[in-house]
Amino acid sequence: MAQPLVKKDDDRDDEVEYSPFLGIEKGLVLQEARAFHDPQLDARRCSQVITKLLYLLNQGETFTKIEATEVFFAVTKLFQSKDTGLRRMVYLIIKELSPSSDEVIIVTSSLMKDMNSKTDMYRANAIRVLCRITDGTLLTQIERYLKQAVVDKNPVVASAALVSGIHLLQTNPEIVKRWSNEVQEAVQSRAALVQFHALALLHQIRQNDRLAVSKLVTSLTKGAVRSPLAQCLLIRYTSQVIRETSNSQSGERPFFDFLESCLRHKAEMVIFEAARAITELSGVTNRELTPAITVLQLFLSSSKPVLRFAAVRTLNKVAMTHPLAVTNCNIDMESLISDQNRSIATLAITTLLKTGNESSIDRLMKQITNFMSDIADEFKIVVVEAIRSLCLKFPLKYRSLMNFLSNILREEGGFEYKKAIVDSIVILVRDIPDAKESGLIHLCEFIEDCEFTYLSTQILHFLGNEGPKTSDPTKYIRYIYNRVILENATVRAAAVSTLAKFGALVESLKPRIFVLLRRCLFDIDDEVRDRATLYLNTLGGDDSVGETDNDVKEFLFGSLDVPLSNLEMSLQNYVPSEEPFDISSVPKEVKSQPLTEKKAPGKVPTGLGPPTSNPTSTVDGYEKLLSSIPEFSSFGTLFKSSAPVELTEAETEYAVNVVKHIFDEHVVFQYNCTNTIPEQLLENVIVFVDASDAEEFSEVASKPLRSLPYDSPGQTFVAFEKPAGVPAVGKFSNLLKFIVKEVDPTTGETEDEGVEDEYQLEDLEIVAADYMLKLGVSNFRNAWESMDPDSERVDEYGLGARESLAEAVSAVITLLGMQPCEGTDVVPNNSRSHTSLLSGIFIGNVKVLVRLSFGIDGPKQVAMKLAVRSDDPAISDAIHEIVANG
């Protein structure tokens, strides 16, 4: 049922407008459609019924085949009416009903008649409908009429034919491409819409031919285009040609003069389109930007809201890469802060925050304060993020910016908005030492009234890490213990952990912390009591001997060395016994793909058969399998098993993938094979591996597969020896060899004699990433600071030309095979710099942490700074060597 439409007028909130279609039901409308059969047609009533049918169709109502057919046949009878309005409704309903090919024949003659009518409205609409509902066979019959319509003197008819051509190009391109001469003639039309549609169609016909597009742009930039809409299209096509043909070495830009000339066009839409195109050119210089910025600055004071919005949004994007070029517009943008359109005001503020200087910050803060209460949370988040960036840019102004964030934190707002503010304060506290104490106090004051459990726990966690390092940690204890008394169980448990961290790092506070923790032993919640008991025992506050200081700090502040998903799975599988749970038994690798995942049922090898939902049991399954094979039992502890790598195409006779098992001195290739031919049995299946391109590897053992029946996966193995603890790399060629025996599909009997055969597989590579286990850390900063600074190795690298910063980040992460931490693998749009944090375990169980700092240096040139810390300085050097050789 249709819902009432509520007006969005603040002054008339109590008034409600109801849809004229309220209460419409399909059954009643179909009954009303019987009016189409009346001998004396009521044109107005029929138009109303068609309107209701169109409404139902556009609301997603589905008609059965019988219902649609009945309505279609009834509508065809309306062609006998001479009423112009009704005829237009008939065209619409026929298009929406999309009749089948056998039904189309019924209306084809009527539409063909209308297409040759003297009434232009009939001709235009008939062309649109025919092109929508007919197939290629009928189109060839009416192609001559369509060509004539393209160059028709009436612009309505010509536009209808051109728009139909744009749609037909998707389904019948060979027909439309034969119209090129007529479309080219239509481009010279004096009618604005005809020229616009003709240019759009002509470009689509030629879009796959770069030379043809370039010639089109060259001919039209000489002044043949009069329509502002067509001129906007031409600017876009010109920008495309500039991007594809510009010479980055000489800096030459073909057609740039044309874009500059469009800045002086009399139509505002053309001026804006040209300015936007110039600002979006790759590697654009300040000299090239200046004229575009100037016209955008004029639009900022326009009386039309759409122009002000377009200008400020474009300037906002330019400010991300060329902030100095936008500074001349700051005065005009300040006046937009009070604009009635809140979207314009928000964009103006965020642009000013990106381009403002240190002296203008205080004035901006006063203006923003009054503005924040008038906008929605989604706009407030944008402002908060801009303020955070500004504070990092001018750290000396942290007081006024931090006070602003603190004030808006106490105001009303949703979770995402409050989270954005808290995240901003946390970042400022971490990156600006002088802001630490004031920022922590602001966060403490916020949690006094915070209604969001998640934010309270995150603030307490951060407070436990940073508070003990301040000059006066005592002042935070009251805020923390208040959470133990006044909050829900989740927050109380987090507060207990925070108290313990203060007790571990601040010796003078220990007696007070012990008293507070003992009070927590009487809490009604199990989690709170258990934590209090654990921390008292750890800190030695229950009259027992506590752990050493280093052990306590490692326990409270150290990062978890195993993925939480693996730990959860191991705990679920743990069977209580006299032996305590051993956390070292938890696999450290982050499994991204279950081993037994299939591409096509019965076609792709599955390898081992442990449950797909349990990555832990998959790793254990591999280790048990390999240790049970005598040839591999002496290889020691399995370090890592890769995800299956496909060596055959899908739907081939034999499906093979390989799992790479990495040991300290050996590599074992497990080839998972599946026979997909029912009439064949394979015997003595083995993979011959050519390691001539992997000089550091030597084959030491292999285990063939005796029999491989149809659709029954099996494994064959090949083992290689390599230098101990060294990340040796190389390429291996693979050839599957076997004996084929024919199988009778009816009886299942196998022939005694077989034929030797072979099947070429894809090459396989061992890369540096194969020697790295992905390992997440819960707190990268603490993990980084806990590592020996002497193990740190730092160097800078040029990564060359890249399509984007995100591509460069992804390539380096893939090269190292490490786990991105804290979501730093995601690069924000339009960023010119980015930092990624990675962690992992290198072969030999050496923990490695990496900081990657990326920046765009010149046109698409990416530079990277790599900092590595590890348990072994030699491994830090090895990581740099991997990147240098990668």
C-alpha positions in Angstrom: 0.0 0.0 0.0 1.3 3.4 -0.9 2.5 5.5 2.1 1.6 9.1 2.8 4.1 11.6 1.5 5.2 13.9 4.3 6.3 17.4 3.4 9.8 18.4 4.4 8.8 22.0 5.3 10.0 23.0 8.7 7.2 25.6 9.0 4.5 23.1 8.2 5.5 19.9 10.0 2.0 19.2 11.1 0.6 19.1 7.5 0.6 15.8 5.6 0.0 15.2 1.9 -1.3 11.9 0.8 -0.4 10.2 -2.4 -3.3 10.1 -5.0 -2.4 6.4 -5.4 -3.0 5.6 -1.8 -4.9 2.2 -1.4 -4.4 1.1 -5.0 -4.7 -2.7 -5.4 -3.7 -4.6 -8.5 -6.9 -6.6 -8.8 -9.2 -3.5 -8.7 -7.0 -1.8 -11.4 -7.2 -4.8 -13.7 -10.9 -4.8 -13.4 -11.0 -1.1 -14.2 -8.9 -1.9 -17.3 -12.0 -3.5 -18.8 -12.9 0.1 -19.8 -10.5 -0.3 -22.7 -13.1 -2.6 -24.3 -15.9 -0.1 -24.2 -17.4 0.7 -27.7 -17.5 4.4 -26.6 -14.0 5.0 -25.1 -13.7 7.5 -22.3 -10.3 8.9 -23.0 -9.9 10.6 -19.6 -10.9 7.4 -17.6 -8.6 5.2 -19.8 -5.7 7.6 -19.1 -6.3 7.4 -15.4 -6.4 3.6 -15.5 -3.1 3.5 -17.5 -1.6 5.9 -14.9 -2.5 3.4 -12.1 -1.0 0.5 -14.1 2.2 2.4 -14.6 2.3 3.3 -10.9 2.0 -0.4 -10.0 4.7 -1.4 -12.4 7.1 1.2 -11.1 6.4 0.2 -7.5 7.7 -3.3 -8.3 4.3 -5.0 -8.7 4.6 -8.0 -10.9 2.0 -9.1 -13.4 1.5 -12.7 -14.3 1.9 -13.7 -18.0 -1.8 -14.0 -18.4 -2.5 -10.6 -16.7 0.2 -8.8 -18.8 -1.2 -10.4 -22.0 -4.7 -9.4 -21.2 -3.7 -5.8 -20.4 -1.6 -5.6 -23.6 -4.4 -6.7 -25.9 -6.8 -4.4 -24.2 -4.4 -1.4 -24.6 -4.0 -2.1 -28.3 -7.7 -1.3 -28.8 -7.0 2.3 -27.6 -5.2 3.0 -30.9 -8.6 3.7 -32.4 -8.9 6.8 -30.2 -7.8 10.1 -31.6 -7.2 11.7 -28.2 -3.5 12.9 -28.2 -3.1 12.6 -24.4 -4.4 9.0 -24.3 -2.1 8.1 -27.2 0.9 9.2 -25.3 -0.2 7.1 -22.3 -0.6 4.1 -24.7 3.0 4.5 -25.8 4.2 4.5 -22.2 2.3 1.4 -21.1 3.4 -0.6 -24.2 7.1 0.2 -23.4 6.7 -0.8 -19.7 4.8 -4.0 -20.4 7.6 -5.2 -22.8 5.5 -7.6 -24.8 6.9 -10.8 -26.1 7.9 -11.2 -29.8 4.6 -12.9 -30.8 2.6 -10.1 -29.2 4.7 -7.3 -30.7 3.4 -8.1 -34.2 -0.1 -7.0 -33.1 1.0 -3.4 -32.5 3.8 -3.1 -35.1 1.5 -2.0 -37.9 -0.1 0.7 -35.7 3.3 2.0 -34.6 4.6 1.9 -38.2 1.6 3.9 -39.2 2.2 6.4 -36.4 5.9 6.6 -37.4 4.9 7.9 -40.8 2.1 10.2 -39.4 1.9 13.9 -40.1 1.7 14.4 -36.3 5.3 14.9 -35.0 4.4 13.8 -31.5 3.1 10.5 -32.8 6.2 10.0 -34.9 8.7 10.7 -32.1 6.9 8.4 -29.6 6.3 5.6 -32.1 10.1 5.6 -32.9 10.9 5.3 -29.1 8.4 2.5 -28.6 9.4 0.5 -31.7 13.1 0.6 -30.8 12.3 -0.5 -27.3 10.1 -3.5 -28.0 11.3 -4.9 -31.4 14.2 -7.3 -32.1 16.9 -7.1 -34.7 14.8 -8.7 -37.5 12.2 -6.0 -37.5 14.8 -3.3 -37.0 16.4 -4.1 -40.4 13.0 -3.5 -41.9 12.5 -0.1 -40.3 16.2 1.0 -40.5 15.5 3.3 -43.5 12.8 5.2 -41.6 15.1 5.5 -38.5 17.9 6.9 -40.7 15.6 9.5 -42.1 14.3 10.4 -38.6 17.9 11.1 -37.4 18.1 14.0 -39.9 14.5 15.0 -39.6 13.8 18.8 -39.6 11.7 18.4 -36.4 14.1 18.3 -33.4 11.7 16.2 -31.3 11.7 13.4 -34.0 15.4 13.6 -34.5 16.2 13.5 -30.8 13.8 10.5 -30.4 15.7 8.6 -33.1 19.1 9.5 -31.7 18.2 8.5 -28.1 16.8 5.2 -29.5 20.1 4.7 -31.3 22.0 5.1 -28.0 19.9 2.3 -26.4 20.0 0.1 -29.5 23.8 0.3 -29.6 23.9 -2.0 -26.5 21.9 -4.7 -28.3 22.2 -4.2 -32.0 25.5 -2.2 -32.5 26.0 -3.4 -36.2 22.7 -1.6 -37.2 23.4 1.6 -35.4 27.0 1.9 -36.7 25.6 2.1 -40.2 24.0 5.4 -39.3 27.3 7.2 -38.9 26.9 9.6 -41.8 23.4 10.7 -40.7 24.5 11.1 -37.0 27.5 13.2 -38.2 25.1 15.4 -40.1 22.9 15.7 -37.0 25.9 16.9 -35.0 25.8 20.1 -37.1 22.1 20.7 -36.2 21.1 24.0 -34.8 18.7 22.4 -32.3 20.5 22.1 -28.9 19.1 18.7 -27.8 19.6 17.2 -31.3 23.3 18.2 -31.3 23.7 16.9 -27.7 22.2 13.5 -28.5 24.0 13.2 -31.8 27.4 13.9 -30.2 26.7 11.4 -27.5 25.7 8.7 -30.0 28.7 9.4 -32.4 31.1 9.1 -29.5 29.7 5.8 -28.4 29.9 4.5 -32.0 33.6 5.4 -32.1 34.6 5.0 -28.4 36.7 1.9 -29.0 38.8 3.6 -31.7 41.1 6.1 -30.0 42.2 7.7 -33.3 38.6 8.2 -34.4 37.7 9.8 -31.0 40.8 12.1 -31.3 39.7 13.2 -34.8 36.2 13.8 -33.6 37.4 16.0 -30.8 39.9 17.8 -33.2 37.1 18.7 -35.7 34.6 19.8 -33.0 36.9 22.0 -30.9 37.2 24.4 -33.8 33.9 25.9 -32.9 31.2 23.8 -34.6 29.3 23.1 -31.3 26.6 25.6 -30.3 24.6 23.6 -27.8 25.8 24.1 -24.2 24.9 20.5 -23.3 26.9 19.2 -26.3 29.8 21.6 -25.3 29.9 19.9 -21.9 30.0 16.5 -23.5 32.8 17.7 -25.8 34.8 19.0 -22.8 34.5 15.5 -21.2 35.7 13.8 -24.4 38.5 16.3 -24.7 39.6 15.6 -21.1 39.7 11.9 -22.0 41.9 12.5 -25.0 44.2 14.7 -22.9 44.6 11.9 -20.3 45.4 9.3 -23.0 47.8 11.4 -25.2 49.5 13.9 -22.8 53.3 13.7 -22.8 54.4 13.5 -19.2 58.0 14.1 -20.1 57.5 17.4 -22.0 54.4 18.5 -20.1 52.5 19.1 -23.3 48.7 18.8 -23.2 46.9 18.7 -26.5 43.6 20.6 -26.6 44.4 22.4 -23.3 43.8 25.8 -25.0 40.3 24.6 -25.9 39.5 23.9 -22.2 40.8 27.4 -21.3 38.7 29.0 -24.0 35.6 27.3 -22.6 36.2 29.2 -19.3 35.0 32.3 -21.2 31.9 30.7 -22.6 28.5 32.4 -22.0 26.8 29.3 -20.5 27.5 28.7 -16.8 27.4 24.9 -17.2 30.1 25.0 -19.8 32.3 27.3 -17.7 32.0 25.0 -14.7 32.5 21.8 -16.7 35.7 23.3 -18.2 37.0 24.4 -14.8 36.3 21.0 -13.3 38.0 19.2 -16.2 41.1 21.4 -15.7 41.3 20.7 -11.9 41.0 16.9 -12.5 43.9 16.7 -15.0 46.7 14.5 -13.7 49.8 16.4 -12.7 48.1 19.8 -13.2 50.4 22.8 -12.3 49.5 25.9 -10.4 49.7 28.0 -13.6 47.2 25.7 -15.3 44.9 25.8 -12.2 44.8 29.6 -11.8 42.2 30.4 -14.5 40.0 27.6 -13.4 40.2 28.6 -9.7 39.3 32.2 -10.7 36.0 31.3 -12.4 35.1 28.9 -9.5 35.8 31.8 -7.1 33.2 33.9 -9.0 30.7 31.1 -8.7 31.1 31.2 -4.9 29.2 34.5 -4.8 26.5 33.5 -7.3 22.9 33.8 -6.4 22.2 30.3 -7.6 22.7 27.6 -4.9 23.6 25.0 -7.5 26.5 27.0 -8.7 27.8 27.8 -5.2 27.6 24.1 -4.3 29.3 23.0 -7.5 32.1 25.5 -7.1 32.8 24.8 -3.4 32.7 21.0 -3.9 35.3 21.3 -6.7 37.5 23.6 -4.7 37.2 21.1 -1.8 38.7 18.4 -4.0 41.4 20.7 -5.3 42.3 21.6 -1.7 43.3 18.0 -1.1 46.2 18.1 -3.6 46.8 21.9 -4.1 45.8 23.7 -0.9 47.9 26.8 -1.8 46.0 27.3 -5.1 42.7 27.6 -3.2 43.8 30.1 -0.5 42.7 33.1 -2.6 39.1 31.9 -2.3 39.2 31.7 1.5 37.4 35.1 2.1 34.6 34.1 -0.3 34.2 30.7 1.3 34.1 32.2 4.8 30.9 34.0 3.8 29.4 30.6 2.8 29.6 29.3 6.4 26.3 31.0 7.0 24.8 29.8 3.8 21.2 28.5 4.2 22.2 25.3 2.3 24.0 23.2 4.9 25.8 21.1 2.3 27.4 24.3 0.9 28.3 25.5 4.4 29.9 22.1 5.4 32.0 22.0 2.2 33.1 25.6 2.7 34.2 24.8 6.3 36.1 21.7 5.4 37.8 23.4 2.5 38.8 26.4 4.8 40.2 23.9 7.3 42.4 22.4 4.6 43.6 25.7 3.2 43.6 27.9 6.3 46.8 29.2 8.0 47.7 29.3 11.6 46.5 32.8 12.2 43.0 32.1 10.9 42.3 29.1 13.1 40.8 30.9 16.1 38.4 32.9 13.8 37.4 29.7 12.1 36.7 28.0 15.3 34.3 30.7 16.5 32.3 30.5 13.2 32.2 26.8 13.2 30.9 26.6 16.8 27.7 28.4 15.9 27.4 26.3 12.8 27.7 22.8 14.2 24.3 22.7 15.9 22.5 23.2 12.5 23.9 20.3 10.5 23.4 16.5 10.5 25.8 14.1 12.1 27.2 13.0 8.7 28.3 16.5 8.0 29.7 17.0 11.5 31.9 13.9 11.0 33.4 15.5 7.9 34.1 18.7 9.9 35.7 16.8 12.8 38.0 14.9 10.5 39.1 18.2 8.8 39.8 19.7 12.3 41.9 16.7 13.2 44.0 17.1 10.0 44.4 20.8 10.7 45.6 20.2 14.3 48.2 17.7 13.0 49.3 20.4 10.5 49.6 23.1 13.1 50.4 21.4 16.4 50.9 24.6 18.3 47.2 25.4 18.0 46.2 22.2 19.7 44.6 24.0 22.7 41.9 25.8 20.8 41.2 22.8 18.5 41.2 20.3 21.4 38.8 22.6 23.4 36.5 22.7 20.4 36.5 18.9 20.1 35.9 18.6 23.8 32.9 21.0 23.7 31.2 19.2 20.8 31.9 15.9 22.5 29.5 16.9 25.3 26.7 17.9 22.9 24.0 15.6 21.6 25.0 13.2 18.8 24.9 9.7 17.4 27.5 6.9 17.9 29.4 7.5 14.6 29.7 11.2 15.3 31.0 10.7 18.9 33.3 7.9 17.7 34.9 10.3 15.1 35.5 12.9 17.9 37.0 10.3 20.3 39.2 8.9 17.5 40.4 12.4 16.7 41.3 13.2 20.3 43.1 9.8 20.6 45.2 10.6 17.5 46.1 14.1 18.7 47.1 12.7 22.1 49.4 10.1 20.4 51.0 12.5 17.9 51.2 15.8 19.8 53.0 15.2 23.2 51.9 18.6 24.6 48.3 17.6 24.1 48.5 14.4 26.0 47.3 15.5 29.5 44.5 17.8 28.3 43.3 15.3 25.8 43.1 12.5 28.4 41.2 14.7 30.8 38.7 15.6 28.1 38.2 11.8 27.5 37.8 11.1 31.2 35.2 13.8 31.5 33.3 12.4 28.5 33.0 8.9 29.9 31.3 10.3 33.0 28.2 10.7 30.8 29.0 8.4 27.9 26.0 6.3 26.8 28.0 4.1 24.4 29.6 1.1 25.9 32.0 0.5 23.1 33.4 4.1 23.3 33.7 3.8 27.1 35.8 0.6 26.9 38.0 2.0 24.1 38.7 5.1 26.1 39.5 3.1 29.2 41.9 0.9 27.2 43.6 3.9 25.8 43.8 5.6 29.2 45.5 2.5 30.6 48.2 2.7 28.0 48.8 6.5 28.1 47.7 7.7 31.5 50.6 6.1 33.5 53.1 7.9 31.3 51.8 11.4 32.2 53.4 13.6 34.9 50.5 13.1 37.3 48.8 9.8 36.8 46.9 10.0 40.1 44.3 12.4 38.8 42.9 9.7 36.4 42.2 7.1 39.1 39.0 8.8 40.3 37.5 8.8 36.8 38.4 5.1 36.3 37.1 3.8 39.6 33.8 5.7 39.1 33.3 3.5 36.1 33.7 0.4 38.3 30.9 1.8 40.6 28.5 3.3 38.1 28.7 1.5 34.8 27.5 -1.8 33.3 29.4 -5.0 33.6 31.4 -4.6 30.3 32.6 -1.2 31.2 33.4 -2.2 34.8 35.6 -5.1 33.5 37.5 -2.7 31.2 38.0 -0.3 34.2 39.4 -3.1 36.3 42.0 -3.8 33.6 42.9 -0.1 33.3 43.4 0.1 37.1 45.8 -2.9 36.9 47.8 -1.1 34.2 48.3 1.9 36.4 49.3 -0.4 39.2 51.9 -2.1 37.0 53.6 1.1 35.8 53.2 3.5 38.7 54.8 2.0 41.8 53.5 4.8 44.1 49.9 3.9 43.2 50.2 0.2 43.8 48.8 0.2 47.4 45.8 2.3 46.3 45.2 0.1 43.3 45.3 -3.1 45.5 42.6 -1.6 47.7 40.4 -0.8 44.7 40.9 -4.2 43.1 40.0 -6.0 46.4 36.7 -4.1 46.4 36.0 -5.4 42.9 36.2 -9.0 44.3 32.6 -8.4 45.6 31.2 -7.4 42.3 28.0 -9.2 41.1 29.5 -9.9 37.7 31.8 -12.9 37.1 34.0 -11.2 34.6 34.7 -8.3 36.9 35.6 -10.6 39.8 37.7 -12.9 37.7 39.7 -9.9 36.3 40.2 -8.4 39.8 41.4 -11.8 41.1 43.8 -12.3 38.1 45.3 -8.9 38.4 45.8 -9.1 42.2 47.6 -12.4 41.7 49.7 -11.0 38.9 50.6 -7.8 40.7 51.2 -9.6 44.0 48.4 -7.8 45.8 46.8 -10.9 47.4 49.8 -11.5 49.8 51.2 -14.0 47.2 54.4 -13.7 45.3 53.7 -11.7 42.1 55.3 -12.0 38.8 58.4 -10.1 37.8 58.0 -6.6 36.5 58.8 -7.6 33.0 56.3 -10.5 33.1 53.6 -8.2 34.4 54.2 -5.6 31.8 54.3 -8.2 29.0 51.0 -9.7 30.3 49.2 -6.3 30.6 50.6 -4.4 27.7 52.0 -7.1 25.3 50.1 -7.8 22.1 48.4 -11.1 21.6 50.7 -13.3 19.3 47.9 -15.4 17.9 44.8 -14.4 15.8 41.7 -14.2 18.0 39.7 -16.5 15.6 42.3 -19.2 16.0 42.4 -18.8 19.7 38.6 -19.0 19.9 38.6 -22.2 17.8 41.3 -23.8 19.9 39.5 -23.0 23.1 36.3 -24.5 21.8 38.1 -27.6 20.8 40.0 -27.9 24.1 38.9 -30.9 26.2 39.2 -30.2 29.9 41.8 -32.5 31.5 44.7 -32.4 34.0 46.9 -30.8 31.4 46.3 -27.0 31.2 45.5 -25.3 27.9 48.7 -24.4 26.1 48.5 -21.2 24.1 51.6 -22.1 22.1 49.5 -24.8 20.4 47.3 -22.2 18.8 48.2 -21.8 15.1 49.6 -18.3 14.4 48.8 -18.1 10.7 45.7 -16.1 9.5 43.9 -18.4 7.2 42.2 -16.5 4.4 40.8 -19.5 2.5 39.6 -22.9 3.7 41.5 -25.7 2.2 38.5 -27.7 0.9 36.8 -24.8 -1.0 35.6 -26.0 -4.4 35.3 -24.2 -7.7 32.9 -26.6 -9.3 31.3 -29.7 -7.6 33.2 -32.8 -8.4 35.7 -31.1 -10.7 38.2 -29.4 -8.5 40.6 -31.3 -6.1 39.9 -30.9 -2.5 43.1 -32.2 -1.0 42.7 -33.1 2.7 39.3 -33.5 4.1 39.2 -31.5 7.4 36.1 -29.4 8.1 36.1 -26.1 6.0 34.8 -24.1 9.0 37.9 -25.0 11.1 41.2 -23.5 10.0 42.9 -24.8 13.0 42.0 -28.4 12.3 43.2 -27.8 8.7 46.7 -26.9 9.8 46.7 -29.8 12.2 45.5 -32.1 9.5 48.4 -31.1 7.2 50.9 -31.7 10.0 49.5 -35.1 10.9 49.4 -36.1 7.2 53.0 -35.1 6.5 54.4 -36.7 9.7 52.6 -39.9 8.9 54.6 -40.3 5.6 58.0 -41.9 6.4 59.8 -39.8 3.7 58.8 -36.5 5.4 58.7 -37.5 9.1 62.2 -36.3 9.7 61.6 -32.8 8.4 60.7 -31.3 11.8 58.0 -28.9 12.7 55.8 -27.6 9.8 56.2 -23.8 9.7 53.5 -22.9 7.2 51.1 -24.3 4.6 49.9 -22.1 1.8 46.4 -21.9 0.4 45.9 -24.2 -2.7 47.3 -22.8 -5.9 45.5 -23.9 -9.1 47.7 -25.5 -11.7 44.9 -26.3 -14.3 42.0 -24.4 -15.8 38.5 -25.0 -14.6 36.5 -27.8 -16.5 39.6 -29.6 -17.8 40.1 -33.4 -17.9 42.3 -33.4 -14.8 42.1 -30.8 -12.1 45.2 -30.2 -10.0 46.1 -27.7 -7.3 49.1 -27.6 -5.1 49.7 -26.7 -1.4 53.2 -25.5 -0.5 54.4 -26.8 2.9 57.3 -24.9 4.3 59.8 -26.4 6.8 63.0 -25.0 8.1 65.2 -26.9 5.6 62.7 -28.4 3.3 59.7 -27.6 1.1 57.0 -30.2 0.3 54.6 -29.8 -2.7 51.3 -31.6 -2.1 49.6 -32.0 -5.5 45.8 -32.5 -5.0 44.5 -34.3 -8.1 41.0 -35.1 -9.4 40.1 -37.2 -12.4 37.1 -35.7 -14.1 36.6 -38.4 -16.8 34.2 -41.2 -15.8 35.6 -43.6 -18.5 39.2 -43.5 -17.1 41.2 -44.8 -14.2 44.6 -43.3 -13.6 47.4 -45.3 -11.9 50.9 -44.5 -10.8 50.2 -40.8 -10.8 53.2 -38.6 -10.1 54.3 -35.0 -10.9 57.7 -34.6 -12.4 59.1 -31.2 -11.2 61.8 -29.3 -13.1 63.7 -27.1 -10.7 66.3 -25.8 -13.1 65.0 -22.2 -12.4 65.3 -22.8 -8.6 69.0 -23.4 -8.1 68.9 -23.5 -4.3 66.5 -26.4 -4.2 67.3 -30.1 -4.8 64.7 -32.9 -4.9 65.1 -35.4 -2.1 61.9 -37.5 -2.1 58.6 -38.1 -3.9 55.5 -40.1 -3.2 53.3 -41.2 -6.2 49.6 -41.9 -6.1 48.8 -45.5 -6.8 45.3 -45.0 -8.2 43.0 -42.1 -9.1 39.4 -43.2 -9.9 36.8 -40.8 -11.3 35.8 -37.9 -9.0 37.8 -39.2 -6.1 40.5 -36.7 -5.0 44.0 -38.0 -4.2 47.4 -36.6 -3.4 51.0 -37.0 -4.7 54.0 -35.4 -3.0 57.4 -34.0 -4.1 59.9 -32.8 -1.5 62.9 -30.5 -1.9 65.8 -29.5 0.3 66.9 -25.9 0.7 69.3 -23.9 2.8 68.2 -23.8 6.5 66.3 -20.7 7.5 66.9 -18.9 4.2 64.0 -17.5 2.2 65.1 -19.3 -1.1 62.9 -18.5 -4.1 62.5 -20.1 -7.5 60.2 -21.3 -10.3 59.2 -24.9 -10.8 57.8 -26.5 -14.0 55.3 -29.3 -13.4 54.4 -32.3 -15.6 51.7 -34.8 -14.5 52.5 -38.4 -15.6 50.2 -41.4 -15.2 48.9 -44.6 -16.7 45.4 -44.5 -18.2 43.1 -47.5 -18.1 39.7 -47.5 -19.8 36.7 -48.1 -17.6 33.4 -49.6 -18.9 30.8 -47.0 -17.8 28.0 -49.6 -17.7 29.7 -52.4 -15.7 32.5 -50.4 -14.0 35.1 -53.0 -15.1 38.7 -51.7 -15.8 40.9 -53.0 -18.6 44.1 -54.8 -17.6 46.3 -52.9 -20.0 47.0 -49.2 -19.7 48.7 -46.5 -21.7 51.3 -44.1 -20.4 50.2 -40.4 -20.7 51.2 -37.0 -19.5 49.5 -33.6 -18.9 51.3 -30.3 -18.7 50.5 -28.2 -15.6 51.1 -24.5 -14.9 54.4 -23.4 -13.4 54.7 -22.9 -9.6 56.7 -20.3 -7.7 58.2 -20.2 -4.3 58.2 -16.5 -3.3 59.4 -14.6 -0.2 55.9 -14.3 1.2 55.8 -18.1 1.6 58.3 -17.7 4.4 56.1 -15.3 6.4 53.1 -16.2 8.6 50.4 -13.6 8.9 50.0 -12.5 12.5 47.7 -9.8 13.8 48.6 -7.7 16.9 46.0 -6.2 19.1 48.0 -3.0 19.7 50.6 -2.2 17.1 52.1 0.8 18.9 52.8 -1.2 22.1 54.2 -4.1 20.2 56.5 -1.8 18.2 57.7 0.0 21.3 58.3 -3.3 23.1 60.8 -4.4 20.5 64.5 -3.5 20.7 65.1 -0.2 18.8 68.6 -1.5 17.8 66.9 -4.1 15.6 65.2 -1.3 13.5 66.3 -0.9 9.9 65.0 2.1 7.9 65.4 2.8 4.2 63.6 4.6 1.3 62.6 3.2 -2.0 61.1 4.5 -5.3 58.3 2.3 -6.5 58.0 3.9 -9.9 54.8 4.9 -11.7 51.6 3.4 -10.2 48.0 3.8 -11.2 47.2 4.7 -7.6 48.5 4.8 -4.1 46.2 1.9 -3.2 47.8 -0.2 -5.9 51.3 0.5 -4.5 50.2 -0.4 -0.9 48.6 -3.6 -2.1 51.6 -4.6 -4.1 54.0 -4.2 -1.1 51.7 -6.0 1.3 51.4 -8.9 -1.2 55.2 -9.0 -1.7 55.9 -9.3 2.1 52.9 -11.6 2.9 52.3 -9.9 6.2 49.1 -9.1 8.1 47.8 -5.5 7.9 47.0 -4.1 11.3 44.3 -1.6 12.4 42.8 -1.5 8.9 45.8 0.3 7.4 45.6 -1.7 4.2 42.7 0.5 3.1 43.8 3.8 1.4 41.3 6.7 1.6 40.2 8.2 -1.8 42.4 11.0 -3.1 45.1 10.5 -0.5 48.6 11.6 -1.5 50.2 9.8 1.5 49.4 6.8 3.6 50.9 4.7 6.4 50.5 0.9 6.6 51.3 -1.2 9.7 52.2 -4.9 9.1 53.0 -7.8 11.4 54.1 -11.4 10.9 56.3 -14.3 11.9 59.3 -15.0 9.7 60.6 -18.5 9.2 62.5 -19.5 12.4 59.6 -18.1 14.5 61.1 -14.5 14.4 58.5 -11.8 15.1 58.5 -9.0 12.5 56.8 -5.6 12.6 56.8 -3.2 9.6 55.9 0.5 9.2 55.3 1.5 5.5 55.0 5.2 4.7 53.9 6.0 1.2 53.8 9.2 -0.7 53.2 10.4 -4.2 56.3 12.0 -5.6 55.6 13.6 -9.0 53.1 12.3 -11.6 52.0 8.9 -10.4 55.5 8.3 -9.0 55.2 6.6 -5.6 58.0 6.8 -2.9 58.1 4.5 0.2 59.9 4.6 3.5 60.3 1.2 5.1 61.0 0.7 8.8 61.4 -2.8 10.2 61.8 -4.1 13.7 62.2 -7.8 14.6 63.5 -10.1 17.2 66.6 -10.6 15.0 68.4 -7.7 13.3 69.5 -10.0 10.5 65.8 -10.6 9.7 65.2 -6.8 9.5 68.0 -6.7 6.9 66.4 -9.7 5.1 63.0 -7.8 4.8 64.8 -4.9 3.2 66.5 -7.2 0.8 63.1 -8.7 -0.2 61.7 -5.3 -1.0 64.8 -4.2 -2.8 64.7 -7.3 -5.0 60.9 -7.3 -5.4 
